[in-house]
Amino acid sequence: MSHFTPPPVLTTARLRLEPLGLDHLEGSWAGLQNPESMRLTGTHAQFTRPQIASWLSGLAATDGRADWAIILRSDGSHIGEVVLNDYDADNSSIGFRIALNADARFGRGYGTEATRAVVEHAFDVIGVHRVGLEVYAFNPRAQRVYEKCGFTVEGRLRDALHWNGEWVDAVVMGMLATDPKT
């Protein structure tokens, strides 16, 4: 699977998406220490720095997924990660997720830019028919980004996340290779 191991560097007007690895330990660690980043991704687990280093070290050899660090071209800042995962060759589908560090200057279009580049890669290079994702209902900003990029709401997983004593739905979204591209 040359599309996955390692993923190619993708560039956009303002971003460089490079294979996520041990070189990105500091940025990855910072994201996992931020309560808002953890909430938006629904991450309950607490990780140690050695666990994250081990995970990052092994990503290049992982098949069926592609993980990129999101790097600002202007100053080299590592502001998050974007991932294609759960590749299903039989059904020509793949999952998508993105996590921007909470201090990554939300509202500047970086998530939209990274999403468009990776979804284009999924359709045009990997050749999947479907890209799917889930976004928690308490994150309408992300849902708007996904819709702007061409994802369609397909359904809802009720009470999919228990966060701070409350149940939260997950909104299921998808995009097909045959859908109009934005």
BELSULJO-V353297 format. One record per residue. N is the residue number from 0. SS is DSSP state (a for helix, b for strand, c for the rest). D_LAST is the distance of its C-alpha to the last C-alpha in Angstrom with 1 decimal. Layout:
n=N ss=SS d_last=D_LAST
n=N ss=SS d_last=D_LAST
//
This chain:
n=0 ss=c d_last=27.6
n=1 ss=c d_last=26.9
n=2 ss=c d_last=23.2
n=3 ss=c d_last=24.6
n=4 ss=c d_last=27.9
n=5 ss=c d_last=27.2
n=6 ss=c d_last=23.4
n=7 ss=c d_last=22.6
n=8 ss=c d_last=21.9
n=9 ss=b d_last=18.2
n=10 ss=b d_last=17.8
n=11 ss=c d_last=15.2
n=12 ss=c d_last=16.3
n=13 ss=c d_last=18.2
n=14 ss=b d_last=18.5
n=15 ss=b d_last=20.4
n=16 ss=b d_last=19.9
n=17 ss=b d_last=23.3
n=18 ss=b d_last=25.1
n=19 ss=c d_last=26.4
n=20 ss=c d_last=30.2
n=21 ss=a d_last=33.5
n=22 ss=a d_last=32.7
n=23 ss=a d_last=30.3
n=24 ss=a d_last=33.0
n=25 ss=a d_last=33.4
n=26 ss=a d_last=29.8
n=27 ss=a d_last=29.5
n=28 ss=a d_last=32.9
n=29 ss=a d_last=32.0
n=30 ss=a d_last=29.0
n=31 ss=a d_last=31.4
n=32 ss=c d_last=33.9
n=33 ss=c d_last=31.7
n=34 ss=a d_last=32.2
n=35 ss=a d_last=28.9
n=36 ss=a d_last=27.0
n=37 ss=a d_last=29.2
n=38 ss=a d_last=28.6
n=39 ss=a d_last=24.8
n=40 ss=a d_last=25.0
n=41 ss=c d_last=28.0
n=42 ss=c d_last=30.2
n=43 ss=c d_last=33.8
n=44 ss=c d_last=35.3
n=45 ss=c d_last=37.1
n=46 ss=c d_last=37.0
n=47 ss=c d_last=39.4
n=48 ss=a d_last=38.6
n=49 ss=a d_last=40.2
n=50 ss=a d_last=38.1
n=51 ss=a d_last=34.9
n=52 ss=a d_last=36.4
n=53 ss=a d_last=37.2
n=54 ss=a d_last=33.8
n=55 ss=a d_last=32.1
n=56 ss=a d_last=34.8
n=57 ss=a d_last=34.1
n=58 ss=a d_last=30.3
n=59 ss=a d_last=30.4
n=60 ss=a d_last=32.5
n=61 ss=c d_last=30.5
n=62 ss=c d_last=29.0
n=63 ss=c d_last=26.1
n=64 ss=c d_last=24.1
n=65 ss=b d_last=22.5
n=66 ss=b d_last=23.0
n=67 ss=b d_last=21.9
n=68 ss=b d_last=23.3
n=69 ss=b d_last=20.9
n=70 ss=b d_last=22.9
n=71 ss=b d_last=22.5
n=72 ss=c d_last=23.2
n=73 ss=c d_last=25.1
n=74 ss=c d_last=27.9
n=75 ss=c d_last=27.4
n=76 ss=c d_last=27.1
n=77 ss=b d_last=26.0
n=78 ss=b d_last=23.9
n=79 ss=b d_last=22.8
n=80 ss=b d_last=21.8
n=81 ss=b d_last=18.9
n=82 ss=b d_last=19.9
n=83 ss=b d_last=19.2
n=84 ss=b d_last=22.3
n=85 ss=b d_last=24.2
n=86 ss=b d_last=23.3
n=87 ss=b d_last=24.6
n=88 ss=c d_last=25.2
n=89 ss=c d_last=26.8
n=90 ss=c d_last=23.9
n=91 ss=c d_last=21.2
n=92 ss=b d_last=19.6
n=93 ss=b d_last=19.3
n=94 ss=b d_last=19.1
n=95 ss=b d_last=17.1
n=96 ss=b d_last=18.5
n=97 ss=b d_last=18.4
n=98 ss=b d_last=21.2
n=99 ss=b d_last=21.5
n=100 ss=c d_last=25.1
n=101 ss=c d_last=25.9
n=102 ss=c d_last=27.2
n=103 ss=c d_last=24.0
n=104 ss=c d_last=23.3
n=105 ss=c d_last=20.9
n=106 ss=c d_last=18.7
n=107 ss=c d_last=17.9
n=108 ss=c d_last=14.4
n=109 ss=a d_last=15.8
n=110 ss=a d_last=14.6
n=111 ss=a d_last=10.9
n=112 ss=a d_last=11.5
n=113 ss=a d_last=13.6
n=114 ss=a d_last=11.5
n=115 ss=a d_last=8.5
n=116 ss=a d_last=11.6
n=117 ss=a d_last=13.4
n=118 ss=a d_last=11.0
n=119 ss=a d_last=10.5
n=120 ss=a d_last=14.3
n=121 ss=a d_last=14.9
n=122 ss=a d_last=13.3
n=123 ss=a d_last=14.4
n=124 ss=a d_last=17.6
n=125 ss=a d_last=19.0
n=126 ss=c d_last=17.8
n=127 ss=c d_last=17.5
n=128 ss=c d_last=16.5
n=129 ss=b d_last=15.6
n=130 ss=b d_last=14.7
n=131 ss=b d_last=16.4
n=132 ss=b d_last=17.4
n=133 ss=b d_last=19.7
n=134 ss=b d_last=19.7
n=135 ss=b d_last=22.9
n=136 ss=c d_last=23.2
n=137 ss=c d_last=24.6
n=138 ss=c d_last=21.4
n=139 ss=a d_last=19.2
n=140 ss=a d_last=17.7
n=141 ss=a d_last=16.2
n=142 ss=a d_last=15.1
n=143 ss=a d_last=13.2
n=144 ss=a d_last=11.4
n=145 ss=a d_last=10.7
n=146 ss=a d_last=9.5
n=147 ss=a d_last=7.1
n=148 ss=c d_last=5.8
n=149 ss=c d_last=5.9
n=150 ss=c d_last=9.7
n=151 ss=b d_last=12.2
n=152 ss=b d_last=15.7
n=153 ss=b d_last=18.1
n=154 ss=b d_last=21.3
n=155 ss=b d_last=23.6
n=156 ss=b d_last=26.2
n=157 ss=b d_last=29.0
n=158 ss=b d_last=31.0
n=159 ss=b d_last=29.3
n=160 ss=b d_last=30.3
n=161 ss=b d_last=33.6
n=162 ss=b d_last=33.2
n=163 ss=c d_last=36.1
n=164 ss=c d_last=37.9
n=165 ss=b d_last=35.0
n=166 ss=b d_last=32.9
n=167 ss=b d_last=29.1
n=168 ss=b d_last=26.7
n=169 ss=b d_last=23.7
n=170 ss=b d_last=20.6
n=171 ss=b d_last=19.3
n=172 ss=b d_last=15.6
n=173 ss=b d_last=14.0
n=174 ss=b d_last=11.2
n=175 ss=b d_last=12.4
n=176 ss=c d_last=12.1
n=177 ss=c d_last=12.2
n=178 ss=c d_last=9.4
n=179 ss=c d_last=6.6
n=180 ss=c d_last=3.8
n=181 ss=c d_last=0.0
//
